[in-house]
Amino acid sequence: MRQYLAIKAEHPDVLLLFRMGDFYELFYDDARKAAELLDITLTQRGQSAGQPIPMAGVPYHALEGYLARLVRRGESAAICEQIGDPAQSKGLVERKVVRIVTPGTLTDEGLLEERREQLLLAACVVRDQVGLAWVDLAGGRFLLSECDGARWPSELDRLAPAELLLGEDCALPVAAEQRGLRRLPPWHFDAEAAQRRLCEHFGTRDLSGFEGLDRPAVLAAAGALLGYLRDTQRGQLPHLASAR
């Protein structure tokens, strides 16, 4: 279990589907949660500290269907594949997370709900202004806006994101039932990092040609959004139209 635990420690906030032969297995709390959400059997494998280790699994050939059910419930999942050849491995087969599937970063047609955009929205407050950046990853649309705090609830309702990124220190009101809410450490919304990240992505020396990115709250939200996409897409970021 050492390999599993090391990889899980890198992805504590998502369900880890760990490839073992013909199945993707989940362990501990992930197994309990998946068994409840997916109506699959909860079993056990070995022991830890004298207690059975909960385990649940799904067949590799049925993965996409189970992922669709998870993301529709607002859950995210890291897919960990065997990248080594078991026949050639003398010890543990090498594994790594090859993609992270979240409600707001879907591009696979098999996971997308028909006639419904799966928006990923990031929001940040700077000097009483709420910066908004959102993307429809399947369509490649990257959009920006700004509003005051009073308009925030109506904007959130209008956009109805599949996933919402806020800083851990962000006090914007969010309904208890808000789907896909993810809290990120404040440094994800750092303005200087956002500037570098966006310039690198769009291949520019500065952001003067992008309307809205001269506003600190919008810049911070856009930077956090792009950083999250890079983390979850593992370098396979689809083309995004210029921010507007």
HUGIBEL-V898212 format. One record per pair of residues at least 6 apart in sequence whose ideal C-beta (glycine too) atoms are under 8 Angstrom apart, sorted by the first residue. I is the first residue (numbers start at 0). J is the second residue. Records with the same first field share a line. If there is no record, write none. Layout:
I = J / J
This chain:
0 = 26 / 45 / 47 / 52
2 = 91 / 94
3 = 15 / 17 / 26
6 = 15 / 17 / 79 / 94 / 95 / 96
7 = 15 / 26 / 29
9 = 96
10 = 77 / 96 / 99
12 = 75 / 181
13 = 74 / 75 / 76 / 77 / 99 / 101
14 = 25 / 29 / 32 / 33 / 69 / 74 / 75 / 76 / 77
15 = 25 / 29 / 76 / 77 / 79 / 96
16 = 23 / 24 / 25 / 57 / 62 / 76 / 77 / 78 / 79
17 = 23 / 24 / 25 / 26 / 79 / 94
18 = 24 / 59 / 78 / 79 / 80 / 81 / 94
19 = 56 / 81
21 = 58 / 59 / 60
22 = 56 / 57 / 58 / 59
23 = 56 / 57 / 59 / 62 / 78 / 79
24 = 30 / 44 / 54 / 55 / 56
25 = 32 / 33 / 54 / 55 / 56
26 = 44 / 52 / 53 / 54
27 = 52 / 53
28 = 53
30 = 41 / 53 / 54 / 55
31 = 41 / 53 / 55
32 = 74
33 = 39 / 55 / 57 / 69
34 = 40 / 41 / 55
36 = 68 / 69 / 72 / 74
37 = 55 / 57 / 65 / 68 / 69
39 = 55 / 56 / 57
40 = 55
41 = 53 / 54 / 55
42 = 53 / 54 / 55
43 = 51 / 52 / 53 / 54
44 = 51 / 52 / 54
45 = 51 / 52
46 = 52
57 = 65
62 = 78
63 = 107 / 109 / 110
64 = 109
66 = 76 / 100 / 110
67 = 109 / 110
69 = 75 / 76 / 100
70 = 76 / 100 / 101 / 102 / 105 / 110 / 161
71 = 102 / 112
73 = 102 / 161 / 162 / 178 / 179
74 = 102
75 = 99 / 100 / 101 / 102 / 181
76 = 99 / 100
77 = 96 / 98 / 99 / 100
78 = 96 / 97 / 98 / 99 / 100
79 = 94 / 95 / 96 / 97
80 = 94 / 95 / 96 / 97
81 = 92 / 93 / 94
82 = 93 / 94 / 95 / 97
83 = 92 / 93 / 94
84 = 92
85 = 92
96 = 233
97 = 233
98 = 231 / 232 / 233 / 235
99 = 230 / 231 / 232 / 233
100 = 110 / 231
101 = 119 / 162 / 179 / 181 / 231
102 = 117 / 119 / 161 / 162 / 178 / 179
103 = 117 / 118 / 119 / 120 / 134 / 136 / 160 / 161 / 162 / 163 / 179
104 = 117 / 119 / 136 / 162 / 228 / 231 / 232
105 = 111 / 117 / 136 / 137 / 161
106 = 136 / 137 / 237
111 = 117 / 137
116 = 135 / 137 / 138
117 = 135 / 136 / 137 / 161 / 162
118 = 133 / 134 / 135 / 158 / 159 / 160 / 161 / 162
119 = 133 / 134 / 136 / 160 / 161 / 162 / 164 / 224 / 227 / 228
120 = 131 / 132 / 133 / 155 / 158 / 160 / 162 / 163 / 164 / 224
121 = 131 / 132 / 133 / 163 / 164 / 165 / 220 / 221 / 223 / 224 / 227
122 = 129 / 130 / 131 / 132 / 151 / 155 / 163 / 164 / 165 / 169 / 171 / 220
123 = 129 / 130 / 165 / 166 / 169 / 188 / 216 / 219 / 220 / 223
124 = 130 / 148 / 169 / 170 / 171 / 216
125 = 215 / 216 / 219
126 = 215 / 216
127 = 147 / 148
128 = 145 / 146 / 147 / 214 / 215 / 216
129 = 145 / 146 / 147 / 148 / 150 / 151 / 154 / 171 / 216
130 = 143 / 145 / 214 / 215 / 216 / 217 / 218 / 219 / 220 / 221
131 = 143 / 144 / 145 / 146 / 154 / 158 / 217 / 220
132 = 141 / 142 / 143 / 217 / 220 / 221 / 223 / 224 / 242
133 = 141 / 142 / 158 / 160 / 224
134 = 140 / 141 / 142 / 224 / 228 / 239
136 = 228 / 237
139 = 237 / 238 / 239 / 240
140 = 239 / 240
141 = 221 / 239 / 240 / 241 / 242 / 243
142 = 242 / 243
143 = 210 / 211 / 212 / 217 / 220 / 221 / 242 / 243
144 = 154 / 211 / 217
145 = 211 / 214 / 216 / 217
146 = 154
148 = 171
151 = 171 / 172
152 = 172
155 = 163 / 173 / 177
160 = 179
161 = 178 / 179
162 = 178 / 179 / 180 / 181
163 = 173 / 177 / 179 / 180 / 181
164 = 181 / 183 / 187 / 223 / 224 / 227
165 = 171 / 173 / 180 / 181 / 182 / 183
166 = 182 / 183 / 184 / 185 / 187 / 188 / 223
167 = 182 / 183 / 184 / 185
168 = 185
169 = 182
173 = 180
181 = 227
183 = 223 / 227
186 = 192
187 = 222 / 223 / 226 / 227
188 = 219 / 220 / 222 / 223
189 = 219 / 222
190 = 215 / 218 / 219 / 222
192 = 222 / 226
193 = 218 / 219 / 221 / 222 / 223 / 225 / 226
194 = 206 / 218 / 222
196 = 222 / 225 / 226 / 229
197 = 206 / 209 / 212 / 218 / 221 / 222 / 225 / 242
198 = 204 / 205 / 206
200 = 225 / 236 / 239
201 = 209 / 241 / 242
206 = 212 / 213 / 218
207 = 213
209 = 241 / 242 / 243
210 = 243
211 = 217 / 242 / 243
212 = 218 / 221 / 242
221 = 242
228 = 236
229 = 236
